[in-house]
């Protein structure tokens, strides 16, 4: 999947599409998902043009990597999700059903999140 500079997250970063921001710094932007899957569903995205976690981990600077990881942790704490718990998820590629070619980390909370994934063979 190639990076598309007109993807929805790139457009949000450029201020072309409004969002409900919960956190922003020089490395990351976090905002409420427009189609939440749990009572609390926030997306955390790097400000750089990275397609996936693999792309990000290989190409981002150390400061960008630390910045994104710290942003995810801060968002979870600020949302009060640290206890009783939350899940973070990033989809990479077609098999994971990645829809937007910009790395994004989902933060899910606010309910019992159940099993991590469907058991194999079911």
N, C-alpha and C positions, 0 to 999 in steps of 0.2 A: 504494500500500500504506500503510495507516494504522498508526501505532504501536499495538501491543497491549501494555499494561502487564503482561500475564500471559505474555508470550513467555518461552521458556526462558532467554534471557540476562538478562532483567529479573529472573527468579526466582533465577538464580545470583547476580546482584548483591545481591539482598535476603537471600542466605544460605539460601534455601529448598531449593536443590538443591546438593549438594556438587560440587566440581570439584577438579582437580589443578592448583592455581595455580602458575605459574612466575614471575609478576611482578604487583605491584600498587602503585599509588600513588593520589594523589587524583583523577586523571583517567582512568585505564585499569586494566583487569584483563586478564591473559593467563593462559590455561590450556590444557592438552592437549585436543585434540579427542577426543570419545568414539568416533569412527569414523574413525581416521586414514587418510589417503589416501597418505601417505609415511611413512618411518620417523620423521621428526620432523614433526609437524603440530600447530601451536599456533594458537589463536584469540586475537586482541587486540581488546577491545571498549572503547568509551568508556563511562564511568559515566553519562553523560547519556542521555536518551531520544531517540535519533536513529534514524530508519528506514534511511537510506542515506547514501552518501557525499555526494550532492547536498544532502540535508537537513542533514547535519553541516557541510559547508563553508559553507552559507548561514546557519545558525542558531547554531552553536557559537561560544563566545567564542574569542578568540585564544589564551588560555591552554589551553583544551580541545584546540584543534587542534594546538598545539605539543606538548602533553602526549601525545596519541595518537601523533603521528609519532615522538616521542622514545621512547615505549614500544615501538613496533615495532622501531626500531633497536636498542634495548637488549636486547630479547628475542632478536633474531637473533644479536647478539654473545654474549650469555650462553649461548646454546645451541651456540655454536661453529660457527654456520652461515655466518659472514662469508666464510670460505674453507673449502671450495671453492665455496660459493655457496648461494643460497636464492631462493625466489620468494615474492612477496607478492601476494595476490589479494583483491579484494572483489567480491562479486556484488551487482548492483543491479537489481531488478525481475524480472519474469517471464521475459523472454528470456534473462537471465543465470542463471535458476533460483535466485534468492534464496529461501531457505526460511524464514528467521527475520527478522521485521521489526524488527531491531535491527542497526545497522551493526556489521560484524565484519570484521576483516582476518585472512585465513589466512596463516600463515607455513609454507611447505613447505620441507623440507630433508632431507638424509640419503641422497640418491640422485641419479642423473642424472635431471633433471626433463623431459628431452626438449623437443620443440617447445612453444612458448608456447600455440598453439591449432591446431586443425585447419586446414590451408590452405583458402582459399575455394573453393567448388565441388566439394569432395570429401566 
